């Protein structure tokens, strides 16, 4: 049964980590619907390391170029304004807010924030916010292009990832803090921030993935350390070390496919399908909670 749980959690994590639907929420929702214990924040953070590996592999060239650009930028006579250097610094700046707030709210993140009622409401609220921000920024982009050319606009008037600035990193980093509440979604939160900066959907997704690397790595390693050093929590799911490894590997494989699909999908489509899914899921959860089929806490 441990192996079945591990594979299931890995698949759920791999699919939901990069889609703007919240992996943390789904790692709690699916086990509850299957009658399993809550995996808890620790197991969720550890399994996320699998999707982190997927990001590192998929964006290996981007990451290599960024690191190389930062090294050159801070060498004597280096260009600190190169696109690679700005991208790397933007990722660092964008990681600071979520680390500070994550430590400050750690007790709530592992406790009351994981309640099903909170998750259900957050699914709906973030869906509305994502819809409004994307529509608002897309309409603004169209209006700018029409004003400049007198023709019908398209998404090409938006900014590519090469144009990213340190201010963009700060804006998206602050938006990422919303993801500390299960149900908000790290990718959904960072997409909202990236849309507000005027990045294209594809650029927003790429920056969202790159920005996830430090935060997921830090939280995953921290929870892995705690899992080994603290006594087991009887209120959450317990998995063997081998099952955790399996779940993490499955999450990585499925996550890699999810990245490839989402980049292609959002290059040509809006996030409306995810908005609708989030609202329907939130309503379903509230209905199940109201009908006493599942607990609200």
Backbone bond lengths (Angstrom), bond angles and torsions (degrees), N, CA, C in turn:
res aa  C-N    CA-C-N  psi(-1)  N-CA   C-N-CA  omega(-1)  CA-C   N-CA-C  phi
1 X - - - 1.473 - - 1.518 110.81 -
2 X 1.328 117.04 -35.15 1.463 120.96 177.59 1.525 111.21 -57.97
3 X 1.329 116.91 -41.79 1.457 121.07 -178.97 1.522 110.51 -66.15
4 X 1.330 116.76 -41.44 1.464 121.09 178.55 1.527 109.97 -61.72
5 X 1.319 116.01 -44.32 1.465 120.26 178.38 1.528 110.69 -62.71
6 X 1.326 115.32 -42.20 1.467 120.44 -177.99 1.528 111.09 -62.65
7 X 1.333 116.48 -46.96 1.463 120.40 -179.76 1.531 110.60 -64.29
8 X 1.333 116.39 -41.74 1.470 121.02 179.42 1.525 110.89 -61.64
9 X 1.327 116.07 -48.15 1.464 120.27 -179.94 1.530 110.94 -63.40
10 X 1.332 116.60 -37.86 1.458 120.62 178.55 1.520 111.90 -63.46
11 X 1.322 116.58 -43.43 1.471 121.11 179.07 1.534 110.38 -64.64
12 X 1.334 115.77 -45.58 1.468 120.43 179.81 1.525 110.60 -60.67
13 X 1.334 116.24 -45.60 1.461 120.24 178.97 1.532 111.46 -63.16
14 X 1.321 116.60 -45.41 1.462 120.61 -177.94 1.515 112.82 -61.44
15 X 1.332 117.03 -38.79 1.464 120.61 -179.35 1.526 111.25 -76.62
16 X 1.319 116.69 -45.83 1.470 120.02 -169.74 1.522 115.22 -87.81
17 X 1.333 118.95 -13.47 1.468 119.89 -178.54 1.525 111.90 -63.86
18 X 1.315 117.27 -40.96 1.460 119.96 -173.32 1.524 112.91 -98.35
19 X 1.319 117.55 -21.71 1.458 119.48 174.13 1.524 108.15 -77.88
20 X 1.321 118.31 145.05 1.476 120.17 -177.04 1.523 113.00 -76.81
21 X 1.351 115.87 57.95 1.462 120.83 -177.78 1.533 112.10 -128.13
22 X 1.327 118.31 -3.98 1.462 126.02 176.05 1.532 113.45 81.81
23 X 1.332 115.10 105.94 1.463 120.76 177.64 1.524 110.86 -70.63
24 X 1.339 116.78 -38.76 1.470 120.29 -179.57 1.520 110.46 -60.09
25 X 1.340 116.27 -42.68 1.464 120.08 178.85 1.525 110.99 -63.89
26 X 1.329 116.98 -44.91 1.460 120.10 -177.56 1.530 112.38 -70.05
27 X 1.330 116.79 -28.84 1.463 119.20 176.18 1.529 111.82 -71.22
28 X 1.322 116.16 -13.35 1.462 119.29 172.52 1.527 111.23 -99.97
29 X 1.338 116.06 -40.02 1.467 120.30 -177.15 1.529 111.82 -63.33
30 X 1.336 117.43 -51.55 1.467 121.02 -175.36 1.525 112.38 -60.58
31 X 1.339 120.04 -48.03 1.469 119.35 177.15 1.527 113.19 -59.19
32 X 1.333 116.84 -39.37 1.469 119.40 179.75 1.522 110.69 -64.12
33 X 1.338 116.60 -43.24 1.466 120.22 179.42 1.525 111.58 -66.18
34 X 1.342 117.31 -25.96 1.464 121.92 178.18 1.527 112.31 -90.50
35 X 1.330 116.52 -1.63 1.453 120.39 179.09 1.520 113.65 80.96
36 X 1.341 116.17 19.99 1.465 120.66 178.97 1.523 109.81 -97.56
37 X 1.343 116.87 160.22 1.465 119.59 175.20 1.531 111.28 -66.79
38 X 1.318 116.25 160.50 1.467 122.57 175.55 1.529 109.07 -65.11
39 X 1.343 119.35 127.65 1.466 120.32 178.33 1.527 112.34 -62.37
40 X 1.323 116.79 -24.89 1.458 120.29 -179.95 1.519 112.66 82.73
41 X 1.331 115.11 164.36 1.461 121.10 -177.29 1.521 112.00 -65.26
42 X 1.331 117.71 -33.85 1.467 120.42 -176.77 1.523 111.46 -66.21
43 X 1.325 116.79 -52.57 1.468 120.38 -179.08 1.524 110.12 -63.42
44 X 1.328 117.17 -39.44 1.465 120.68 179.34 1.528 110.81 -59.86
45 X 1.349 116.41 -44.56 1.462 120.70 -178.71 1.521 111.68 -66.76
46 X 1.340 116.74 -35.64 1.469 120.49 -179.12 1.529 110.58 -69.88
47 X 1.343 116.73 -43.89 1.462 120.11 179.93 1.528 110.45 -63.96
48 X 1.334 116.78 -27.83 1.462 120.48 177.72 1.527 111.77 -62.06
49 X 1.326 117.10 -21.52 1.469 119.69 178.38 1.532 110.14 -63.01
50 X 1.333 117.05 -27.25 1.460 120.37 177.19 1.511 111.48 -65.49
51 X 1.349 116.36 -43.89 1.457 119.23 178.67 1.526 110.85 -72.61
52 X 1.329 116.12 -25.42 1.465 119.22 174.01 1.530 110.01 -63.88
53 X 1.337 116.33 -42.23 1.468 120.44 177.46 1.529 110.15 -60.64
54 X 1.342 115.98 -38.84 1.466 120.08 178.59 1.523 110.64 -60.73
55 X 1.331 117.04 -42.20 1.470 121.18 178.47 1.526 110.46 -63.79
56 X 1.337 116.07 -44.26 1.462 120.46 -178.51 1.527 111.18 -61.97
57 X 1.334 116.60 -39.60 1.464 120.44 -179.36 1.527 110.60 -72.71
58 X 1.332 116.31 -46.75 1.465 120.25 -175.39 1.529 111.23 -65.89
59 X 1.323 116.65 -39.27 1.460 120.74 -176.96 1.524 111.95 -105.67
60 X 1.317 116.89 28.92 1.467 121.14 -177.45 1.523 111.63 -55.73
61 X 1.338 116.68 -43.60 1.467 119.86 -178.71 1.519 110.61 -66.55
62 X 1.341 117.14 -44.49 1.468 120.64 179.01 1.520 110.80 -61.00
63 X 1.332 115.63 -43.56 1.464 120.45 -178.64 1.529 110.02 -65.39
64 X 1.331 116.33 -43.63 1.459 120.83 178.82 1.522 111.69 -60.93
65 X 1.337 116.39 -44.47 1.463 120.76 179.15 1.526 111.68 -64.79
66 X 1.338 115.72 -38.34 1.463 120.13 179.90 1.527 111.23 -66.18
67 X 1.331 115.99 -46.40 1.471 119.92 179.20 1.526 110.27 -62.90
68 X 1.333 116.18 -44.25 1.462 120.74 178.64 1.529 110.95 -61.40
69 X 1.337 116.07 -41.87 1.461 120.58 179.62 1.517 112.13 -64.43
70 X 1.341 116.65 -37.82 1.462 119.85 179.26 1.521 110.89 -69.48
71 X 1.328 116.79 -39.53 1.468 120.28 177.97 1.525 110.17 -61.72
72 X 1.331 115.97 -45.64 1.466 120.08 179.11 1.531 111.16 -65.26
73 X 1.337 115.98 -37.39 1.456 120.61 -177.25 1.520 112.02 -63.29
74 X 1.314 116.02 -37.83 1.464 119.97 -177.10 1.525 112.58 -96.91
75 X 1.310 116.58 10.13 1.459 121.20 170.90 1.526 108.18 -85.40
76 X 1.324 118.01 159.20 1.463 120.00 179.04 1.528 112.02 -53.79
77 X 1.329 115.71 124.98 1.453 120.90 179.53 1.514 114.31 77.81
78 X 1.336 118.05 8.79 1.457 121.90 -178.24 1.514 112.87 -72.10
79 X 1.319 116.04 157.19 1.459 122.23 179.92 1.518 109.61 -90.97
80 X 1.312 117.13 100.80 1.466 121.87 -177.77 1.519 112.31 -76.01
81 X 1.328 116.48 -6.03 1.463 119.93 -179.88 1.522 112.36 -106.77
82 X 1.338 116.95 14.55 1.458 119.59 177.90 1.530 109.32 -68.18
83 X 1.341 118.52 151.84 1.475 120.37 179.76 1.521 112.84 -55.73
84 X 1.334 117.46 -38.60 1.465 121.37 -178.44 1.530 110.69 -66.44
85 X 1.341 115.82 -43.85 1.465 119.99 -179.90 1.524 110.88 -64.99
86 X 1.338 116.36 -43.80 1.468 120.02 179.87 1.523 111.49 -63.61
87 X 1.333 116.79 -38.00 1.460 120.49 178.94 1.524 110.59 -64.57
88 X 1.333 116.48 -45.87 1.458 120.34 179.96 1.513 112.50 -62.45
89 X 1.331 116.43 -44.20 1.471 120.18 179.99 1.527 110.14 -68.18
90 X 1.327 117.01 -36.01 1.469 120.79 178.41 1.526 110.38 -62.64
91 X 1.339 117.28 -38.75 1.468 121.29 177.60 1.527 110.12 -64.22
92 X 1.333 116.61 -42.69 1.470 120.53 179.42 1.524 110.60 -63.58
93 X 1.326 116.42 -48.25 1.467 121.08 179.87 1.534 110.66 -61.61
94 X 1.332 115.88 -40.46 1.460 120.44 -178.75 1.513 113.79 -69.14
95 X 1.327 117.28 -18.14 1.466 121.22 -178.90 1.522 112.06 -85.65
96 X 1.315 117.20 -26.26 1.476 121.36 -174.76 1.533 113.15 -60.10
97 X 1.355 120.18 -49.15 1.470 119.08 -177.47 1.530 113.94 -58.63
98 X 1.339 118.03 -43.63 1.459 120.14 -176.05 1.531 110.84 -69.82
99 X 1.330 117.48 -30.71 1.467 120.03 177.44 1.520 110.76 -68.60
100 X 1.319 116.99 -45.20 1.467 121.46 -179.71 1.524 111.10 -64.54
101 X 1.333 115.59 -49.87 1.469 119.48 -177.82 1.523 110.87 -69.55
102 X 1.343 116.78 -33.42 1.459 120.21 178.69 1.518 111.81 -62.20
103 X 1.313 117.14 -41.98 1.465 121.17 177.39 1.527 111.01 -67.88
104 X 1.324 116.26 -39.81 1.462 120.66 -178.46 1.530 112.27 -67.02
105 X 1.329 116.05 -34.69 1.476 120.45 -176.40 1.523 113.08 -105.47
106 X 1.334 116.95 14.80 1.454 121.93 -174.11 1.532 112.42 -51.98
107 X 1.306 117.63 -43.17 1.473 121.90 -178.70 1.526 111.01 -61.20
108 X 1.315 116.87 -40.91 1.467 120.93 -178.37 1.529 111.14 -75.77
109 X 1.339 116.29 -37.19 1.460 120.50 -179.58 1.521 111.16 -61.69
110 X 1.322 116.84 -39.07 1.464 121.38 -179.39 1.518 112.05 -86.66
111 X 1.341 117.01 -6.89 1.466 120.59 -176.90 1.508 113.60 -119.47
112 X 1.328 116.01 -102.41 1.460 121.59 -170.81 1.525 113.26 -62.74
113 X 1.343 117.82 -31.23 1.465 120.03 -179.85 1.532 112.38 -64.07
114 X 1.347 117.15 -21.62 1.464 120.34 -177.48 1.529 112.53 -86.92
115 X 1.326 117.21 5.61 1.460 120.31 177.50 1.522 111.31 -65.24
116 X 1.317 116.86 145.95 1.463 120.87 -177.28 1.530 112.48 -65.53
117 X 1.332 116.54 -32.53 1.462 119.12 178.04 1.524 110.56 -65.20
118 X 1.326 115.81 -42.80 1.465 120.45 177.67 1.529 110.23 -61.98
119 X 1.329 116.58 -44.53 1.457 121.42 -179.74 1.531 110.80 -61.42
120 X 1.340 116.62 -44.69 1.470 120.91 -178.72 1.521 111.33 -62.33
121 X 1.327 116.48 -46.91 1.463 120.49 -179.10 1.524 110.61 -66.00
122 X 1.328 116.23 -41.42 1.459 120.53 -179.55 1.525 111.10 -63.66
123 X 1.333 117.36 -37.85 1.461 120.46 177.04 1.528 110.60 -56.09
124 X 1.313 116.41 -45.07 1.462 121.28 -176.90 1.528 111.21 -72.19
125 X 1.326 116.70 -46.59 1.468 120.90 -177.83 1.527 111.05 -61.54
126 X 1.335 117.04 -45.24 1.456 120.58 -179.28 1.527 111.62 -68.72
127 X 1.327 117.01 -31.20 1.466 120.35 176.64 1.529 109.87 -62.87
128 X 1.322 116.16 -45.60 1.463 121.10 179.63 1.526 110.16 -64.40
129 X 1.327 116.37 -42.87 1.467 120.75 -179.16 1.527 110.78 -63.86
130 X 1.337 116.50 -43.44 1.466 120.72 178.98 1.521 110.90 -62.09
131 X 1.321 116.28 -43.27 1.467 121.49 179.95 1.531 110.96 -62.69
132 X 1.327 116.35 -48.14 1.467 120.94 -177.31 1.529 111.14 -64.06
133 X 1.329 116.53 -46.23 1.467 119.90 -177.42 1.524 111.22 -65.30
134 X 1.337 117.33 -43.39 1.466 118.98 -179.59 1.526 110.65 -65.32
135 X 1.321 116.95 -44.43 1.468 119.89 179.70 1.535 110.96 -63.36
136 X 1.335 115.53 -41.99 1.464 120.42 -177.92 1.526 110.77 -64.14
137 X 1.320 117.31 -47.92 1.464 120.87 -177.49 1.524 111.63 -71.49
138 X 1.343 117.03 -35.81 1.460 119.99 178.94 1.524 110.76 -66.87
139 X 1.335 116.29 -42.42 1.471 120.80 178.98 1.519 110.24 -64.48
140 X 1.332 116.67 -38.44 1.463 120.67 179.27 1.526 110.34 -65.13
141 X 1.342 115.56 -38.99 1.464 120.54 179.21 1.521 110.36 -64.59
142 X 1.335 116.83 -43.28 1.454 120.87 179.47 1.528 110.91 -63.29
143 X 1.326 115.70 -42.35 1.459 120.69 -177.77 1.522 110.74 -63.70
144 X 1.336 116.71 -39.65 1.460 120.98 179.19 1.525 111.02 -62.34
145 X 1.346 116.20 -43.80 1.462 119.71 -176.84 1.521 110.98 -70.92
146 X 1.343 115.27 -38.00 1.462 118.15 178.51 1.525 110.37 -64.08
147 X 1.329 116.09 -39.35 1.453 121.01 -179.97 1.526 111.16 -64.77
148 X 1.348 115.73 -36.25 1.463 120.52 -176.86 1.526 112.59 -78.50
149 X 1.341 116.61 -35.58 1.458 119.03 -173.28 1.522 114.79 -116.22
150 X 1.322 116.14 -15.70 1.452 119.04 -176.94 1.514 112.90 76.26
151 X 1.347 116.62 9.54 1.467 121.37 -179.15 1.521 109.89 -116.88
152 X 1.324 115.34 167.29 1.459 120.30 177.50 1.512 109.04 -64.39
153 X 1.330 116.87 132.37 1.459 120.52 -175.68 1.505 113.40 -82.72
154 X 1.321 115.29 170.17 1.453 122.16 172.30 1.512 108.52 -147.71
155 X 1.345 116.63 176.64 1.453 121.42 -172.67 1.516 113.47 -66.54
156 X 1.345 118.11 -7.97 1.456 120.22 -177.99 1.523 112.14 -66.71
157 X 1.345 118.20 -16.91 1.453 120.68 179.68 1.519 111.55 -75.35
158 X 1.309 118.01 -7.46 1.457 121.40 178.56 1.525 110.78 -84.12
159 X 1.329 115.65 171.55 1.457 121.47 -171.10 1.526 112.37 -92.23
160 X 1.348 117.76 140.46 1.462 121.46 175.10 1.526 109.68 -81.03
161 X 1.327 116.82 169.71 1.454 120.59 -176.84 1.527 112.03 -66.30
162 X 1.346 117.11 -24.17 1.470 120.28 179.14 1.524 112.41 -64.31
163 X 1.341 117.02 -19.00 1.467 120.41 -177.50 1.523 112.48 -91.50
164 X 1.310 118.09 4.02 1.464 121.57 -173.24 1.528 110.73 -61.87
165 X 1.330 115.55 143.34 1.460 121.91 -178.41 1.526 110.36 -120.23
166 X 1.320 116.16 172.18 1.462 120.72 178.47 1.529 110.21 -67.13
167 X 1.327 116.35 -32.74 1.466 120.74 176.13 1.522 110.13 -62.97
168 X 1.326 116.76 -41.26 1.467 121.07 177.43 1.527 110.11 -59.22
169 X 1.351 116.01 -43.81 1.453 120.42 179.74 1.518 111.65 -59.51
170 X 1.339 116.65 -41.02 1.458 121.04 179.61 1.531 111.24 -66.31
171 X 1.345 116.33 -42.74 1.474 120.30 -179.00 1.522 110.84 -63.98
172 X 1.330 116.54 -47.87 1.468 120.12 -179.11 1.527 109.95 -68.21
173 X 1.331 116.97 -34.86 1.461 120.45 178.33 1.517 112.23 -64.03
174 X 1.326 116.58 -40.76 1.465 120.43 177.22 1.529 109.84 -65.72
175 X 1.332 116.24 -41.62 1.464 120.01 178.26 1.522 111.26 -62.68
176 X 1.345 116.70 -33.68 1.465 120.87 -179.57 1.526 112.12 -61.89
177 X 1.325 116.98 -23.94 1.465 120.93 179.80 1.529 111.91 -61.45
178 X 1.331 116.45 -25.30 1.469 119.79 177.48 1.528 110.88 -60.50
179 X 1.347 116.22 -28.60 1.463 120.53 -176.35 1.519 112.98 -70.06
180 X 1.330 117.96 -8.32 1.463 120.67 177.42 1.526 111.07 -67.91
181 X 1.325 115.93 -19.85 1.470 120.30 175.79 1.523 108.39 -92.13
182 X 1.342 118.42 116.24 1.464 120.31 178.95 1.534 110.94 -53.74
183 X 1.310 115.48 133.20 1.459 120.33 -176.49 1.509 112.09 107.11
184 X 1.339 116.82 -22.31 1.462 120.06 -179.09 1.521 111.28 -76.06
185 X 1.339 118.08 -42.78 1.462 124.65 179.93 1.527 111.97 86.43
186 X 1.341 114.92 124.62 1.456 119.27 177.43 1.536 110.62 -63.83
187 X 1.340 116.60 -46.14 1.462 119.20 -178.97 1.527 110.78 -67.21
188 X 1.339 117.03 -38.62 1.458 120.08 178.70 1.522 111.81 -63.79
189 X 1.336 116.37 -43.17 1.461 121.40 -179.58 1.522 111.46 -64.90
190 X 1.336 116.34 -45.43 1.463 119.71 -178.47 1.530 111.50 -71.60
191 X 1.335 117.06 -31.02 1.474 119.18 175.29 1.526 110.41 -64.45
192 X 1.320 116.54 -40.41 1.464 120.25 177.73 1.521 109.79 -59.75
193 X 1.338 116.15 -47.38 1.462 120.03 178.74 1.510 112.17 -62.34
194 X 1.341 116.39 -42.09 1.471 120.79 -178.55 1.526 111.16 -67.86
195 X 1.330 117.53 -37.43 1.463 120.31 177.02 1.534 110.37 -61.78
196 X 1.341 115.55 -38.63 1.467 119.90 -179.32 1.521 112.04 -66.08
197 X 1.324 117.56 -24.99 1.471 120.69 178.79 1.525 111.82 -82.83
198 X 1.334 117.99 -10.71 1.455 121.17 178.77 1.515 114.37 92.75
199 X 1.337 118.33 11.58 1.463 120.83 177.40 1.530 110.15 -71.46
200 X 1.322 116.88 152.03 1.460 120.47 173.87 1.521 108.33 -65.14
201 X 1.329 116.76 163.69 1.459 119.58 178.62 1.523 111.06 -59.95
202 X 1.340 117.12 -42.94 1.460 120.08 -179.64 1.524 110.92 -64.50
203 X 1.330 117.14 -42.78 1.463 120.83 178.78 1.528 110.17 -65.60
204 X 1.336 116.22 -38.37 1.460 120.52 179.08 1.523 110.94 -62.21
205 X 1.342 116.15 -42.49 1.464 120.18 179.71 1.528 110.61 -65.90
206 X 1.323 117.42 -43.81 1.465 120.86 -179.11 1.530 110.81 -62.46
207 X 1.331 116.49 -44.45 1.466 118.89 179.11 1.521 110.72 -67.02
208 X 1.325 116.56 -36.89 1.460 120.92 177.26 1.526 111.01 -58.46
209 X 1.336 116.17 -44.56 1.465 120.68 179.41 1.531 111.12 -64.85
210 X 1.326 116.67 -45.90 1.466 120.60 -178.49 1.525 111.00 -65.19
211 X 1.331 116.36 -37.45 1.461 120.59 179.83 1.521 112.21 -68.03
212 X 1.334 116.50 -24.02 1.469 119.59 -178.80 1.529 112.20 -72.84
213 X 1.333 117.75 -21.02 1.465 121.01 -172.32 1.531 113.13 -58.67
214 X 1.342 119.75 -56.31 1.469 118.93 -177.68 1.528 113.29 -63.15
215 X 1.338 116.93 -44.44 1.464 120.84 -176.04 1.532 111.73 -64.42
216 X 1.333 116.55 -44.89 1.466 120.26 -179.78 1.527 110.89 -67.56
217 X 1.336 116.34 -39.41 1.461 120.10 179.57 1.529 110.98 -63.77
218 X 1.316 116.71 -47.20 1.467 120.91 -179.16 1.515 111.48 -62.85
219 X 1.347 117.03 -48.71 1.470 120.06 -177.83 1.520 111.72 -67.37
220 X 1.336 116.96 -38.59 1.463 120.59 -179.70 1.513 112.46 -65.64
221 X 1.320 117.08 -46.54 1.467 120.41 179.72 1.523 111.05 -66.62
222 X 1.335 115.82 -37.25 1.466 119.98 178.84 1.530 111.03 -63.89
223 X 1.337 116.62 -45.24 1.466 120.23 -179.66 1.528 111.22 -70.07
224 X 1.330 117.30 -32.17 1.463 120.94 176.61 1.520 109.96 -64.21
225 X 1.326 116.15 -41.39 1.466 120.93 176.69 1.528 110.61 -62.69
226 X 1.339 116.04 -45.46 1.466 120.05 -178.86 1.518 111.36 -64.58
227 X 1.351 116.05 -36.95 1.466 120.24 -179.33 1.520 110.66 -61.41
228 X 1.321 116.30 -34.44 1.456 120.97 -179.45 1.518 112.42 -82.56
229 X 1.324 117.47 -26.83 1.462 120.58 -172.72 1.526 114.22 -100.68
230 X 1.346 117.31 -17.91 1.458 120.16 -177.57 1.531 111.53 -105.93
231 X 1.318 115.40 157.64 1.468 120.87 178.34 1.531 109.28 -69.17
232 X 1.344 118.51 146.47 1.466 121.77 179.95 1.530 112.05 -59.70
233 X 1.321 116.15 143.07 1.466 121.70 177.16 1.525 108.28 -90.94
234 X 1.343 118.76 117.22 1.468 120.99 -177.54 1.522 114.03 -66.80
235 X 1.337 117.03 -13.55 1.466 120.33 -176.76 1.521 113.93 -90.44
236 X 1.341 117.60 -2.84 1.455 119.88 -179.24 1.517 110.48 -124.71
237 X 1.342 114.94 164.81 1.455 121.39 -179.70 1.529 110.79 -62.08
238 X 1.332 115.84 140.15 1.454 121.05 176.92 1.529 108.23 -114.05
239 X 1.315 116.98 125.84 1.456 122.01 178.42 1.524 109.33 -121.83
240 X 1.322 116.13 144.46 1.460 120.49 176.52 1.529 109.69 -68.41
241 X 1.321 116.05 164.07 1.468 120.41 179.36 1.528 110.81 -59.07
242 X 1.345 117.22 -40.63 1.458 121.06 179.69 1.523 110.99 -64.67
243 X 1.326 117.51 -40.57 1.464 120.72 179.22 1.522 111.27 -65.59
244 X 1.330 116.19 -37.68 1.455 120.06 177.48 1.527 110.69 -64.39
245 X 1.322 116.34 -39.58 1.470 120.95 178.23 1.523 110.01 -63.80
246 X 1.337 116.39 -43.80 1.467 120.94 179.19 1.526 110.70 -62.21
247 X 1.332 116.44 -46.00 1.461 120.56 179.65 1.525 111.19 -60.18
248 X 1.323 116.31 -39.98 1.460 121.55 -179.12 1.530 111.48 -67.75
249 X 1.332 116.66 -41.95 1.465 120.70 179.10 1.531 111.61 -66.38
250 X 1.333 116.04 -42.80 1.467 120.35 178.22 1.529 109.80 -62.26
251 X 1.345 116.13 -42.71 1.469 120.27 178.45 1.526 110.90 -59.53
252 X 1.334 116.68 -38.88 1.457 120.56 179.40 1.514 112.60 -65.44
253 X 1.326 117.36 -44.85 1.465 121.72 -178.78 1.528 111.20 -65.57
254 X 1.335 115.69 -47.48 1.463 119.79 -179.74 1.532 109.73 -68.04
255 X 1.332 116.39 -37.44 1.457 120.88 179.96 1.515 112.48 -62.29
256 X 1.323 117.36 -38.95 1.461 121.79 179.33 1.531 110.03 -60.17
257 X 1.333 115.68 -44.54 1.473 120.03 178.42 1.526 110.77 -65.70
258 X 1.329 116.87 -36.30 1.463 120.68 179.73 1.519 111.66 -65.21
259 X 1.338 116.75 -39.73 1.461 120.85 178.56 1.527 110.14 -60.36
260 X 1.333 115.66 -50.19 1.464 120.75 -178.18 1.524 110.76 -59.12
261 X 1.316 116.45 -43.30 1.472 120.18 -178.61 1.523 111.40 -67.55
262 X 1.342 117.60 -44.99 1.460 120.35 -174.89 1.523 111.92 -66.66
263 X 1.326 117.33 -38.68 1.465 120.20 178.47 1.531 111.00 -60.32
264 X 1.324 116.07 -43.10 1.466 119.97 179.48 1.526 111.01 -70.19
265 X 1.326 116.09 -39.86 1.463 120.05 -176.42 1.529 111.66 -66.41
266 X 1.348 116.85 -49.70 1.456 119.45 -175.58 1.524 112.92 -75.07
267 X 1.334 117.27 -12.30 1.468 119.55 175.04 1.525 110.05 -68.09
268 X 1.354 116.66 -23.66 1.464 120.36 -175.73 1.529 113.71 -123.62
269 X 1.319 117.19 -11.08 1.460 119.97 -176.76 1.521 110.99 -129.77
270 X 1.330 115.54 159.82 1.459 120.96 175.56 1.531 109.04 -83.50
271 X 1.320 115.86 -178.19 1.470 120.98 180.00 1.531 112.17 -91.34
272 X 1.332 118.07 13.58 1.462 121.42 -172.98 1.524 112.99 -58.39
273 X 1.334 118.15 -35.97 1.459 120.00 -179.49 1.527 110.83 -63.24
274 X 1.327 116.90 -34.79 1.463 120.71 178.68 1.529 110.66 -75.73
275 X 1.327 116.09 -33.95 1.457 120.86 176.85 1.524 109.95 -61.54
276 X 1.332 116.20 -48.05 1.467 120.88 -179.87 1.531 110.51 -63.29
277 X 1.325 116.49 -43.90 1.468 120.86 179.83 1.528 110.64 -59.62
278 X 1.325 117.13 -45.06 1.458 120.96 -178.06 1.526 111.10 -62.68
279 X 1.330 116.14 -43.50 1.464 119.21 -178.98 1.519 110.78 -64.98
280 X 1.335 116.86 -44.88 1.464 120.14 179.45 1.522 111.28 -63.15
281 X 1.345 116.89 -40.99 1.459 120.63 178.78 1.520 110.78 -64.59
282 X 1.331 116.38 -43.03 1.461 120.02 179.45 1.524 111.62 -61.81
283 X 1.330 116.73 -43.41 1.474 120.92 178.96 1.521 110.38 -64.57
284 X 1.354 116.55 -42.19 1.462 120.67 178.64 1.527 110.78 -60.12
285 X 1.313 116.72 -45.42 1.464 120.55 -179.10 1.527 111.42 -64.22
286 X 1.327 116.21 -42.42 1.467 119.18 178.45 1.530 110.65 -63.42
287 X 1.349 115.79 -36.02 1.464 119.63 177.12 1.521 111.86 -65.99
288 X 1.333 116.66 -42.18 1.470 120.92 178.75 1.525 111.13 -66.63
289 X 1.335 115.50 -36.71 1.474 119.20 177.86 1.524 110.03 -69.00
290 X 1.346 116.37 -44.49 1.456 120.37 179.22 1.515 112.95 -63.10
291 X 1.345 116.51 -34.00 1.458 121.28 178.72 1.514 114.03 -84.39
292 X 1.355 116.19 4.98 1.477 122.97 179.15 1.534 113.04 64.26
293 X 1.347 116.56 22.38 1.454 118.90 177.31 1.531 111.14 -78.93
294 X 1.333 115.53 -30.85 1.464 120.49 174.43 1.523 107.98 -135.44
295 X 1.315 115.51 156.65 1.466 120.19 -178.81 1.524 109.95 -78.63
296 X 1.301 115.90 149.15 1.451 120.96 -178.80 1.511 113.40 -86.96
297 X 1.339 116.69 -8.28 1.465 118.83 -179.30 1.505 112.42 -108.48
